Amino acid sequence: MLISDADHGFLSFRRKIHRMNPASNEESKYPSWIKTFLFALQISFVLALLILWITSKEIQESKSLWVLFFYSFPAEFLISTVPHEPVLLYFGKFYGPLSVALVAISGTLLTEMLNYSAFKYIADLKFFIKLREKKAVQKTIKFFKKAPFLTLWVTGITPIPFYPLRFLVVLARYPWFKYILAVFLSRFPRFVILAYVGHKIQIPDYLLVALFVILIMIANISILQSLRNRKKKGPPSVT
């Protein structure tokens, strides 16, 4: 069967688009050590930023928008170890809502690109490949695929925990550019609202610190409960 020049061009165009998609199988052809190195580099970078922020009082008290930009990485990376809400409310006291939101969304979008790459590395591990085949996971993926963009948008703009969807989009092989677009369209208005509230109300710093601690406790309540249960059970007996 002969293929016309138009058909050949169309097929060539599709192959180029396929290669541009990070979710494609082509990406998995990189040597495993390179993928492991990049994953470790991402973790180290975000961890270094988090440690720097925690240990430096000068950075914590800084009003520079660069601090907000780099804070977005630990605040939005993987399971979000620190909350972004109190920090946006804080910077909203000193800058216009749009300025704060633009800086925060810039850092957030870059972080979400790292998240997509990092979770893809995790999803390619043998344990998670097997996990993906389980019925419960398949049902979750199937449910997500019914309205993926809407699900991402609603979760991103509301207080619903967003981090499970970071892994789910990779398991569902949802295109990265659609994911980033959904993050932008949901997170940006959320950031504007938070910065606007901080700008108008001028919440005292001690209340923002209290909110910061409360949100960390809420986010890690499941971990605290599991540690508490382990203490109750005691150390495992040696037979």
Rosetta constraint file for C-alpha pairs under 8 A:
AtomPair CA 3 CA 7 HARMONIC 6.18 0.50
AtomPair CA 3 CA 8 HARMONIC 6.38 0.50
AtomPair CA 4 CA 8 HARMONIC 6.15 0.50
AtomPair CA 5 CA 9 HARMONIC 6.06 0.50
AtomPair CA 6 CA 10 HARMONIC 6.17 0.50
AtomPair CA 7 CA 11 HARMONIC 6.18 0.50
AtomPair CA 8 CA 12 HARMONIC 6.16 0.50
AtomPair CA 9 CA 13 HARMONIC 6.13 0.50
AtomPair CA 10 CA 14 HARMONIC 6.28 0.50
AtomPair CA 11 CA 15 HARMONIC 6.29 0.50
AtomPair CA 12 CA 16 HARMONIC 6.38 0.50
AtomPair CA 13 CA 17 HARMONIC 6.36 0.50
AtomPair CA 14 CA 18 HARMONIC 6.11 0.50
AtomPair CA 15 CA 19 HARMONIC 6.25 0.50
AtomPair CA 16 CA 20 HARMONIC 6.39 0.50
AtomPair CA 17 CA 21 HARMONIC 6.55 0.50
AtomPair CA 18 CA 24 HARMONIC 6.52 0.50
AtomPair CA 19 CA 24 HARMONIC 6.90 0.50
AtomPair CA 19 CA 26 HARMONIC 6.69 0.50
AtomPair CA 21 CA 175 HARMONIC 6.94 0.50
AtomPair CA 21 CA 176 HARMONIC 7.26 0.50
AtomPair CA 22 CA 27 HARMONIC 6.37 0.50
AtomPair CA 22 CA 117 HARMONIC 8.00 0.50
AtomPair CA 22 CA 175 HARMONIC 7.72 0.50
AtomPair CA 22 CA 176 HARMONIC 6.85 0.50
AtomPair CA 23 CA 27 HARMONIC 7.30 0.50
AtomPair CA 23 CA 120 HARMONIC 7.84 0.50
AtomPair CA 23 CA 170 HARMONIC 7.45 0.50
AtomPair CA 23 CA 173 HARMONIC 5.99 0.50
AtomPair CA 23 CA 174 HARMONIC 7.46 0.50
AtomPair CA 23 CA 175 HARMONIC 6.44 0.50
AtomPair CA 23 CA 176 HARMONIC 7.11 0.50
AtomPair CA 24 CA 28 HARMONIC 7.93 0.50
AtomPair CA 25 CA 29 HARMONIC 7.45 0.50
AtomPair CA 30 CA 34 HARMONIC 6.81 0.50
AtomPair CA 30 CA 35 HARMONIC 6.93 0.50
AtomPair CA 31 CA 35 HARMONIC 6.73 0.50
AtomPair CA 32 CA 36 HARMONIC 6.11 0.50
AtomPair CA 33 CA 37 HARMONIC 5.96 0.50
AtomPair CA 34 CA 38 HARMONIC 6.16 0.50
AtomPair CA 35 CA 39 HARMONIC 6.12 0.50
AtomPair CA 35 CA 121 HARMONIC 6.91 0.50
AtomPair CA 36 CA 40 HARMONIC 6.13 0.50
AtomPair CA 36 CA 121 HARMONIC 7.72 0.50
AtomPair CA 37 CA 41 HARMONIC 6.06 0.50
AtomPair CA 38 CA 42 HARMONIC 6.21 0.50
AtomPair CA 39 CA 43 HARMONIC 6.35 0.50
AtomPair CA 39 CA 117 HARMONIC 7.92 0.50
AtomPair CA 39 CA 118 HARMONIC 5.84 0.50
AtomPair CA 39 CA 121 HARMONIC 7.17 0.50
AtomPair CA 40 CA 44 HARMONIC 6.03 0.50
AtomPair CA 41 CA 45 HARMONIC 6.05 0.50
AtomPair CA 42 CA 46 HARMONIC 6.35 0.50
AtomPair CA 42 CA 114 HARMONIC 7.12 0.50
AtomPair CA 42 CA 118 HARMONIC 7.65 0.50
AtomPair CA 43 CA 47 HARMONIC 5.99 0.50
AtomPair CA 44 CA 48 HARMONIC 5.93 0.50
AtomPair CA 45 CA 49 HARMONIC 6.41 0.50
AtomPair CA 46 CA 50 HARMONIC 6.24 0.50
AtomPair CA 46 CA 73 HARMONIC 6.10 0.50
AtomPair CA 46 CA 74 HARMONIC 5.58 0.50
AtomPair CA 46 CA 77 HARMONIC 7.50 0.50
AtomPair CA 47 CA 51 HARMONIC 6.14 0.50
AtomPair CA 47 CA 74 HARMONIC 7.18 0.50
AtomPair CA 48 CA 52 HARMONIC 6.04 0.50
AtomPair CA 49 CA 53 HARMONIC 6.17 0.50
AtomPair CA 49 CA 70 HARMONIC 7.19 0.50
AtomPair CA 49 CA 71 HARMONIC 7.37 0.50
AtomPair CA 49 CA 73 HARMONIC 7.73 0.50
AtomPair CA 49 CA 74 HARMONIC 7.01 0.50
AtomPair CA 50 CA 54 HARMONIC 6.16 0.50
AtomPair CA 50 CA 71 HARMONIC 7.59 0.50
AtomPair CA 50 CA 74 HARMONIC 5.88 0.50
AtomPair CA 51 CA 55 HARMONIC 5.99 0.50
AtomPair CA 52 CA 56 HARMONIC 5.90 0.50
AtomPair CA 53 CA 57 HARMONIC 7.71 0.50
AtomPair CA 53 CA 59 HARMONIC 6.13 0.50
AtomPair CA 53 CA 60 HARMONIC 6.28 0.50
AtomPair CA 53 CA 71 HARMONIC 7.73 0.50
AtomPair CA 54 CA 60 HARMONIC 7.50 0.50
AtomPair CA 56 CA 60 HARMONIC 6.40 0.50
AtomPair CA 57 CA 61 HARMONIC 6.18 0.50
AtomPair CA 58 CA 62 HARMONIC 6.03 0.50
AtomPair CA 59 CA 67 HARMONIC 6.99 0.50
AtomPair CA 62 CA 67 HARMONIC 7.13 0.50
AtomPair CA 63 CA 67 HARMONIC 7.46 0.50
AtomPair CA 63 CA 91 HARMONIC 6.81 0.50
AtomPair CA 63 CA 94 HARMONIC 7.50 0.50
AtomPair CA 64 CA 68 HARMONIC 7.17 0.50
AtomPair CA 65 CA 69 HARMONIC 6.24 0.50
AtomPair CA 65 CA 91 HARMONIC 7.84 0.50
AtomPair CA 65 CA 100 HARMONIC 7.45 0.50
AtomPair CA 65 CA 103 HARMONIC 6.95 0.50
AtomPair CA 66 CA 70 HARMONIC 6.27 0.50
AtomPair CA 67 CA 71 HARMONIC 5.88 0.50
AtomPair CA 68 CA 72 HARMONIC 6.38 0.50
AtomPair CA 68 CA 87 HARMONIC 7.49 0.50
AtomPair CA 68 CA 88 HARMONIC 7.93 0.50
AtomPair CA 68 CA 91 HARMONIC 7.80 0.50
AtomPair CA 68 CA 103 HARMONIC 7.09 0.50
AtomPair CA 68 CA 104 HARMONIC 6.38 0.50
AtomPair CA 69 CA 73 HARMONIC 7.71 0.50
AtomPair CA 69 CA 103 HARMONIC 5.70 0.50
AtomPair CA 69 CA 104 HARMONIC 5.59 0.50
AtomPair CA 69 CA 106 HARMONIC 7.16 0.50
AtomPair CA 69 CA 107 HARMONIC 5.08 0.50
AtomPair CA 70 CA 74 HARMONIC 7.94 0.50
AtomPair CA 70 CA 107 HARMONIC 6.54 0.50
AtomPair CA 71 CA 75 HARMONIC 6.20 0.50
AtomPair CA 71 CA 107 HARMONIC 7.94 0.50
AtomPair CA 72 CA 76 HARMONIC 5.83 0.50
AtomPair CA 72 CA 84 HARMONIC 7.23 0.50
AtomPair CA 72 CA 104 HARMONIC 6.31 0.50
AtomPair CA 72 CA 107 HARMONIC 5.26 0.50
AtomPair CA 72 CA 108 HARMONIC 5.54 0.50
AtomPair CA 72 CA 111 HARMONIC 7.30 0.50
AtomPair CA 73 CA 77 HARMONIC 5.63 0.50
AtomPair CA 73 CA 107 HARMONIC 6.44 0.50
AtomPair CA 73 CA 108 HARMONIC 6.67 0.50
AtomPair CA 73 CA 110 HARMONIC 7.99 0.50
AtomPair CA 73 CA 111 HARMONIC 5.41 0.50
AtomPair CA 74 CA 80 HARMONIC 6.29 0.50
AtomPair CA 74 CA 81 HARMONIC 6.38 0.50
AtomPair CA 74 CA 82 HARMONIC 6.62 0.50
AtomPair CA 75 CA 80 HARMONIC 4.90 0.50
AtomPair CA 75 CA 81 HARMONIC 6.08 0.50
AtomPair CA 75 CA 82 HARMONIC 4.92 0.50
AtomPair CA 75 CA 83 HARMONIC 5.62 0.50
AtomPair CA 75 CA 84 HARMONIC 5.69 0.50
AtomPair CA 76 CA 80 HARMONIC 4.82 0.50
AtomPair CA 76 CA 81 HARMONIC 7.83 0.50
AtomPair CA 76 CA 84 HARMONIC 7.85 0.50
AtomPair CA 76 CA 108 HARMONIC 6.38 0.50
AtomPair CA 76 CA 111 HARMONIC 6.40 0.50
AtomPair CA 76 CA 112 HARMONIC 7.21 0.50
AtomPair CA 77 CA 81 HARMONIC 7.63 0.50
AtomPair CA 77 CA 111 HARMONIC 6.03 0.50
AtomPair CA 77 CA 112 HARMONIC 7.05 0.50
AtomPair CA 77 CA 114 HARMONIC 7.63 0.50
AtomPair CA 77 CA 115 HARMONIC 6.15 0.50
AtomPair CA 78 CA 115 HARMONIC 5.81 0.50
AtomPair CA 78 CA 119 HARMONIC 7.86 0.50
AtomPair CA 78 CA 163 HARMONIC 6.42 0.50
AtomPair CA 78 CA 166 HARMONIC 7.22 0.50
AtomPair CA 79 CA 163 HARMONIC 5.27 0.50
AtomPair CA 79 CA 164 HARMONIC 7.75 0.50
AtomPair CA 80 CA 163 HARMONIC 7.07 0.50
AtomPair CA 81 CA 216 HARMONIC 7.56 0.50
AtomPair CA 82 CA 216 HARMONIC 6.33 0.50
AtomPair CA 83 CA 87 HARMONIC 7.77 0.50
AtomPair CA 83 CA 212 HARMONIC 6.68 0.50
AtomPair CA 83 CA 215 HARMONIC 6.53 0.50
AtomPair CA 83 CA 216 HARMONIC 6.70 0.50
AtomPair CA 84 CA 88 HARMONIC 6.28 0.50
AtomPair CA 85 CA 89 HARMONIC 6.26 0.50
AtomPair CA 85 CA 194 HARMONIC 6.85 0.50
AtomPair CA 85 CA 212 HARMONIC 7.95 0.50
AtomPair CA 86 CA 90 HARMONIC 6.09 0.50
AtomPair CA 86 CA 208 HARMONIC 5.46 0.50
AtomPair CA 86 CA 209 HARMONIC 7.45 0.50
AtomPair CA 86 CA 211 HARMONIC 6.56 0.50
AtomPair CA 86 CA 212 HARMONIC 5.86 0.50
AtomPair CA 87 CA 91 HARMONIC 6.24 0.50
AtomPair CA 87 CA 208 HARMONIC 7.91 0.50
AtomPair CA 88 CA 92 HARMONIC 5.93 0.50
AtomPair CA 88 CA 100 HARMONIC 7.12 0.50
AtomPair CA 88 CA 191 HARMONIC 7.03 0.50
AtomPair CA 88 CA 194 HARMONIC 6.15 0.50
AtomPair CA 88 CA 195 HARMONIC 5.41 0.50
AtomPair CA 88 CA 198 HARMONIC 7.33 0.50
AtomPair CA 89 CA 93 HARMONIC 6.84 0.50
AtomPair CA 89 CA 194 HARMONIC 5.75 0.50
AtomPair CA 89 CA 195 HARMONIC 5.22 0.50
AtomPair CA 89 CA 196 HARMONIC 7.84 0.50
AtomPair CA 89 CA 197 HARMONIC 6.72 0.50
AtomPair CA 89 CA 198 HARMONIC 4.16 0.50
AtomPair CA 89 CA 199 HARMONIC 7.34 0.50
AtomPair CA 89 CA 203 HARMONIC 7.55 0.50
AtomPair CA 89 CA 208 HARMONIC 7.76 0.50
AtomPair CA 90 CA 94 HARMONIC 7.67 0.50
AtomPair CA 90 CA 195 HARMONIC 7.86 0.50
AtomPair CA 90 CA 198 HARMONIC 6.25 0.50
AtomPair CA 90 CA 203 HARMONIC 7.60 0.50
AtomPair CA 90 CA 205 HARMONIC 7.43 0.50
AtomPair CA 90 CA 208 HARMONIC 7.28 0.50
AtomPair CA 91 CA 95 HARMONIC 6.26 0.50
AtomPair CA 91 CA 100 HARMONIC 6.72 0.50
AtomPair CA 91 CA 195 HARMONIC 7.01 0.50
AtomPair CA 91 CA 198 HARMONIC 7.39 0.50
AtomPair CA 92 CA 96 HARMONIC 6.37 0.50
AtomPair CA 92 CA 97 HARMONIC 5.96 0.50
AtomPair CA 92 CA 100 HARMONIC 6.50 0.50
AtomPair CA 92 CA 194 HARMONIC 7.61 0.50
AtomPair CA 92 CA 195 HARMONIC 4.29 0.50
AtomPair CA 92 CA 196 HARMONIC 6.31 0.50
AtomPair CA 92 CA 197 HARMONIC 7.39 0.50
AtomPair CA 92 CA 198 HARMONIC 4.64 0.50
AtomPair CA 92 CA 199 HARMONIC 4.56 0.50
AtomPair CA 93 CA 195 HARMONIC 7.72 0.50
AtomPair CA 93 CA 198 HARMONIC 5.35 0.50
AtomPair CA 93 CA 199 HARMONIC 4.42 0.50
AtomPair CA 93 CA 200 HARMONIC 7.57 0.50
AtomPair CA 93 CA 202 HARMONIC 5.55 0.50
AtomPair CA 93 CA 203 HARMONIC 7.90 0.50
AtomPair CA 94 CA 199 HARMONIC 7.13 0.50
AtomPair CA 95 CA 99 HARMONIC 6.52 0.50
AtomPair CA 95 CA 100 HARMONIC 6.42 0.50
AtomPair CA 95 CA 199 HARMONIC 7.39 0.50
AtomPair CA 96 CA 100 HARMONIC 6.41 0.50
AtomPair CA 96 CA 195 HARMONIC 7.52 0.50
AtomPair CA 96 CA 196 HARMONIC 7.51 0.50
AtomPair CA 96 CA 199 HARMONIC 7.07 0.50
AtomPair CA 97 CA 101 HARMONIC 6.02 0.50
AtomPair CA 97 CA 191 HARMONIC 7.96 0.50
AtomPair CA 97 CA 192 HARMONIC 5.34 0.50
AtomPair CA 97 CA 193 HARMONIC 7.53 0.50
AtomPair CA 97 CA 194 HARMONIC 7.95 0.50
AtomPair CA 97 CA 195 HARMONIC 4.72 0.50
AtomPair CA 97 CA 196 HARMONIC 5.01 0.50
AtomPair CA 97 CA 199 HARMONIC 7.02 0.50
AtomPair CA 98 CA 102 HARMONIC 5.96 0.50
AtomPair CA 98 CA 192 HARMONIC 6.04 0.50
AtomPair CA 98 CA 195 HARMONIC 7.86 0.50
AtomPair CA 99 CA 103 HARMONIC 6.31 0.50
AtomPair CA 100 CA 104 HARMONIC 6.13 0.50
AtomPair CA 100 CA 191 HARMONIC 7.65 0.50
AtomPair CA 100 CA 192 HARMONIC 7.40 0.50
AtomPair CA 100 CA 195 HARMONIC 6.46 0.50
AtomPair CA 101 CA 105 HARMONIC 5.91 0.50
AtomPair CA 101 CA 188 HARMONIC 6.18 0.50
AtomPair CA 101 CA 189 HARMONIC 7.90 0.50
AtomPair CA 101 CA 191 HARMONIC 5.01 0.50
AtomPair CA 101 CA 192 HARMONIC 5.15 0.50
AtomPair CA 101 CA 195 HARMONIC 6.90 0.50
AtomPair CA 102 CA 106 HARMONIC 6.13 0.50
AtomPair CA 102 CA 188 HARMONIC 7.42 0.50
AtomPair CA 103 CA 107 HARMONIC 6.58 0.50
AtomPair CA 104 CA 108 HARMONIC 6.07 0.50
AtomPair CA 104 CA 191 HARMONIC 7.31 0.50
AtomPair CA 105 CA 109 HARMONIC 5.95 0.50
AtomPair CA 105 CA 184 HARMONIC 6.98 0.50
AtomPair CA 105 CA 187 HARMONIC 7.01 0.50
AtomPair CA 105 CA 188 HARMONIC 5.94 0.50
AtomPair CA 105 CA 191 HARMONIC 7.61 0.50
AtomPair CA 106 CA 110 HARMONIC 6.50 0.50
AtomPair CA 107 CA 111 HARMONIC 6.15 0.50
AtomPair CA 108 CA 112 HARMONIC 6.08 0.50
AtomPair CA 109 CA 113 HARMONIC 6.35 0.50
AtomPair CA 109 CA 180 HARMONIC 6.59 0.50
AtomPair CA 109 CA 183 HARMONIC 7.30 0.50
AtomPair CA 109 CA 184 HARMONIC 7.09 0.50
AtomPair CA 110 CA 114 HARMONIC 6.55 0.50
AtomPair CA 111 CA 115 HARMONIC 6.16 0.50
AtomPair CA 112 CA 116 HARMONIC 6.16 0.50
AtomPair CA 112 CA 180 HARMONIC 7.10 0.50
AtomPair CA 113 CA 117 HARMONIC 6.41 0.50
AtomPair CA 113 CA 176 HARMONIC 7.85 0.50
AtomPair CA 113 CA 180 HARMONIC 7.47 0.50
AtomPair CA 114 CA 118 HARMONIC 5.96 0.50
AtomPair CA 115 CA 119 HARMONIC 5.88 0.50
AtomPair CA 115 CA 166 HARMONIC 6.82 0.50
AtomPair CA 116 CA 120 HARMONIC 6.02 0.50
AtomPair CA 116 CA 166 HARMONIC 6.87 0.50
AtomPair CA 116 CA 167 HARMONIC 7.75 0.50
AtomPair CA 116 CA 170 HARMONIC 6.78 0.50
AtomPair CA 116 CA 176 HARMONIC 7.16 0.50
AtomPair CA 117 CA 121 HARMONIC 6.39 0.50
AtomPair CA 118 CA 122 HARMONIC 6.43 0.50
AtomPair CA 119 CA 123 HARMONIC 5.92 0.50
AtomPair CA 119 CA 166 HARMONIC 7.35 0.50
AtomPair CA 119 CA 167 HARMONIC 5.78 0.50
AtomPair CA 119 CA 170 HARMONIC 6.66 0.50
AtomPair CA 120 CA 124 HARMONIC 6.21 0.50
AtomPair CA 120 CA 167 HARMONIC 8.00 0.50
AtomPair CA 120 CA 170 HARMONIC 5.96 0.50
AtomPair CA 121 CA 125 HARMONIC 6.92 0.50
AtomPair CA 122 CA 128 HARMONIC 7.09 0.50
AtomPair CA 123 CA 128 HARMONIC 5.25 0.50
AtomPair CA 123 CA 129 HARMONIC 6.30 0.50
AtomPair CA 123 CA 167 HARMONIC 8.00 0.50
AtomPair CA 123 CA 170 HARMONIC 7.31 0.50
AtomPair CA 123 CA 171 HARMONIC 6.82 0.50
AtomPair CA 124 CA 128 HARMONIC 6.67 0.50
AtomPair CA 124 CA 129 HARMONIC 6.13 0.50
AtomPair CA 125 CA 129 HARMONIC 6.19 0.50
AtomPair CA 126 CA 130 HARMONIC 6.34 0.50
AtomPair CA 127 CA 131 HARMONIC 6.17 0.50
AtomPair CA 128 CA 132 HARMONIC 5.98 0.50
AtomPair CA 129 CA 133 HARMONIC 6.95 0.50
AtomPair CA 130 CA 134 HARMONIC 7.12 0.50
AtomPair CA 131 CA 137 HARMONIC 7.22 0.50
AtomPair CA 132 CA 137 HARMONIC 5.77 0.50
AtomPair CA 132 CA 138 HARMONIC 6.60 0.50
AtomPair CA 132 CA 171 HARMONIC 7.04 0.50
AtomPair CA 133 CA 137 HARMONIC 6.93 0.50
AtomPair CA 133 CA 138 HARMONIC 6.42 0.50
AtomPair CA 134 CA 138 HARMONIC 6.17 0.50
AtomPair CA 135 CA 139 HARMONIC 6.05 0.50
AtomPair CA 136 CA 140 HARMONIC 6.26 0.50
AtomPair CA 137 CA 141 HARMONIC 6.19 0.50
AtomPair CA 138 CA 142 HARMONIC 6.03 0.50
AtomPair CA 139 CA 143 HARMONIC 6.07 0.50
AtomPair CA 140 CA 144 HARMONIC 6.11 0.50
AtomPair CA 141 CA 145 HARMONIC 6.15 0.50
AtomPair CA 141 CA 168 HARMONIC 7.04 0.50
AtomPair CA 141 CA 171 HARMONIC 7.28 0.50
AtomPair CA 141 CA 172 HARMONIC 5.68 0.50
AtomPair CA 142 CA 146 HARMONIC 6.76 0.50
AtomPair CA 143 CA 147 HARMONIC 7.79 0.50
AtomPair CA 144 CA 148 HARMONIC 5.33 0.50
AtomPair CA 144 CA 151 HARMONIC 7.25 0.50
AtomPair CA 144 CA 172 HARMONIC 7.95 0.50
AtomPair CA 145 CA 172 HARMONIC 7.33 0.50
AtomPair CA 147 CA 151 HARMONIC 6.06 0.50
AtomPair CA 148 CA 152 HARMONIC 6.19 0.50
AtomPair CA 149 CA 153 HARMONIC 6.12 0.50
AtomPair CA 149 CA 178 HARMONIC 7.48 0.50
AtomPair CA 149 CA 179 HARMONIC 7.44 0.50
AtomPair CA 149 CA 182 HARMONIC 6.18 0.50
AtomPair CA 150 CA 154 HARMONIC 6.05 0.50
AtomPair CA 151 CA 155 HARMONIC 6.06 0.50
AtomPair CA 152 CA 156 HARMONIC 5.85 0.50
AtomPair CA 152 CA 165 HARMONIC 7.29 0.50
AtomPair CA 152 CA 179 HARMONIC 7.66 0.50
AtomPair CA 152 CA 182 HARMONIC 6.08 0.50
AtomPair CA 152 CA 183 HARMONIC 7.10 0.50
AtomPair CA 152 CA 186 HARMONIC 7.78 0.50
AtomPair CA 153 CA 157 HARMONIC 6.20 0.50
AtomPair CA 153 CA 182 HARMONIC 5.53 0.50
AtomPair CA 153 CA 183 HARMONIC 6.80 0.50
AtomPair CA 153 CA 185 HARMONIC 6.90 0.50
AtomPair CA 153 CA 186 HARMONIC 4.96 0.50
AtomPair CA 154 CA 158 HARMONIC 6.13 0.50
AtomPair CA 154 CA 186 HARMONIC 7.10 0.50
AtomPair CA 155 CA 159 HARMONIC 7.17 0.50
AtomPair CA 155 CA 160 HARMONIC 5.41 0.50
AtomPair CA 155 CA 161 HARMONIC 6.97 0.50
AtomPair CA 155 CA 162 HARMONIC 5.85 0.50
AtomPair CA 155 CA 186 HARMONIC 7.95 0.50
AtomPair CA 156 CA 160 HARMONIC 7.47 0.50
AtomPair CA 156 CA 162 HARMONIC 6.15 0.50
AtomPair CA 156 CA 182 HARMONIC 7.99 0.50
AtomPair CA 156 CA 183 HARMONIC 6.43 0.50
AtomPair CA 156 CA 186 HARMONIC 5.00 0.50
AtomPair CA 156 CA 187 HARMONIC 5.59 0.50
AtomPair CA 156 CA 190 HARMONIC 7.94 0.50
AtomPair CA 157 CA 186 HARMONIC 4.65 0.50
AtomPair CA 157 CA 187 HARMONIC 5.57 0.50
AtomPair CA 157 CA 189 HARMONIC 7.20 0.50
AtomPair CA 157 CA 190 HARMONIC 5.35 0.50
AtomPair CA 158 CA 190 HARMONIC 7.62 0.50
AtomPair CA 162 CA 166 HARMONIC 7.19 0.50
AtomPair CA 163 CA 167 HARMONIC 7.35 0.50
AtomPair CA 164 CA 168 HARMONIC 6.33 0.50
AtomPair CA 165 CA 169 HARMONIC 5.92 0.50
AtomPair CA 166 CA 170 HARMONIC 7.03 0.50
AtomPair CA 167 CA 171 HARMONIC 6.37 0.50
AtomPair CA 168 CA 172 HARMONIC 5.97 0.50
AtomPair CA 169 CA 173 HARMONIC 5.95 0.50
AtomPair CA 169 CA 174 HARMONIC 5.07 0.50
AtomPair CA 169 CA 175 HARMONIC 7.95 0.50
AtomPair CA 169 CA 179 HARMONIC 7.53 0.50
AtomPair CA 170 CA 174 HARMONIC 6.14 0.50
AtomPair CA 174 CA 178 HARMONIC 7.49 0.50
AtomPair CA 174 CA 179 HARMONIC 7.08 0.50
AtomPair CA 175 CA 179 HARMONIC 6.37 0.50
AtomPair CA 176 CA 180 HARMONIC 6.16 0.50
AtomPair CA 177 CA 181 HARMONIC 6.13 0.50
AtomPair CA 178 CA 182 HARMONIC 6.14 0.50
AtomPair CA 179 CA 183 HARMONIC 6.25 0.50
AtomPair CA 180 CA 184 HARMONIC 6.20 0.50
AtomPair CA 181 CA 185 HARMONIC 6.18 0.50
AtomPair CA 182 CA 186 HARMONIC 6.09 0.50
AtomPair CA 183 CA 187 HARMONIC 5.57 0.50
AtomPair CA 183 CA 188 HARMONIC 7.84 0.50
AtomPair CA 184 CA 188 HARMONIC 5.54 0.50
AtomPair CA 185 CA 189 HARMONIC 7.02 0.50
AtomPair CA 186 CA 190 HARMONIC 6.54 0.50
AtomPair CA 187 CA 191 HARMONIC 6.02 0.50
AtomPair CA 188 CA 192 HARMONIC 6.23 0.50
AtomPair CA 189 CA 193 HARMONIC 6.19 0.50
AtomPair CA 190 CA 194 HARMONIC 6.31 0.50
AtomPair CA 191 CA 195 HARMONIC 6.04 0.50
AtomPair CA 192 CA 196 HARMONIC 5.94 0.50
AtomPair CA 193 CA 197 HARMONIC 6.18 0.50
AtomPair CA 194 CA 198 HARMONIC 6.27 0.50
AtomPair CA 195 CA 199 HARMONIC 6.03 0.50
AtomPair CA 196 CA 200 HARMONIC 6.12 0.50
AtomPair CA 197 CA 201 HARMONIC 5.83 0.50
AtomPair CA 197 CA 202 HARMONIC 7.82 0.50
AtomPair CA 198 CA 202 HARMONIC 5.32 0.50
AtomPair CA 198 CA 203 HARMONIC 6.33 0.50
AtomPair CA 203 CA 207 HARMONIC 6.81 0.50
AtomPair CA 203 CA 208 HARMONIC 6.95 0.50
AtomPair CA 204 CA 208 HARMONIC 6.61 0.50
AtomPair CA 205 CA 209 HARMONIC 6.22 0.50
AtomPair CA 206 CA 210 HARMONIC 6.24 0.50
AtomPair CA 207 CA 211 HARMONIC 6.12 0.50
AtomPair CA 208 CA 212 HARMONIC 6.03 0.50
AtomPair CA 209 CA 213 HARMONIC 6.35 0.50
AtomPair CA 210 CA 214 HARMONIC 6.19 0.50
AtomPair CA 211 CA 215 HARMONIC 6.07 0.50
AtomPair CA 212 CA 216 HARMONIC 6.35 0.50
AtomPair CA 213 CA 217 HARMONIC 6.27 0.50
AtomPair CA 214 CA 218 HARMONIC 6.20 0.50
AtomPair CA 215 CA 219 HARMONIC 6.05 0.50
AtomPair CA 216 CA 220 HARMONIC 6.16 0.50
AtomPair CA 217 CA 221 HARMONIC 5.72 0.50
AtomPair CA 220 CA 224 HARMONIC 6.30 0.50
AtomPair CA 221 CA 225 HARMONIC 6.09 0.50
AtomPair CA 222 CA 226 HARMONIC 6.25 0.50
AtomPair CA 223 CA 227 HARMONIC 6.28 0.50
AtomPair CA 224 CA 228 HARMONIC 6.13 0.50
AtomPair CA 225 CA 229 HARMONIC 6.15 0.50
AtomPair CA 226 CA 230 HARMONIC 6.23 0.50
AtomPair CA 227 CA 231 HARMONIC 6.35 0.50
AtomPair CA 228 CA 232 HARMONIC 6.41 0.50
AtomPair CA 229 CA 233 HARMONIC 6.31 0.50
AtomPair CA 230 CA 234 HARMONIC 6.10 0.50
AtomPair CA 230 CA 235 HARMONIC 7.72 0.50
AtomPair CA 231 CA 235 HARMONIC 7.63 0.50
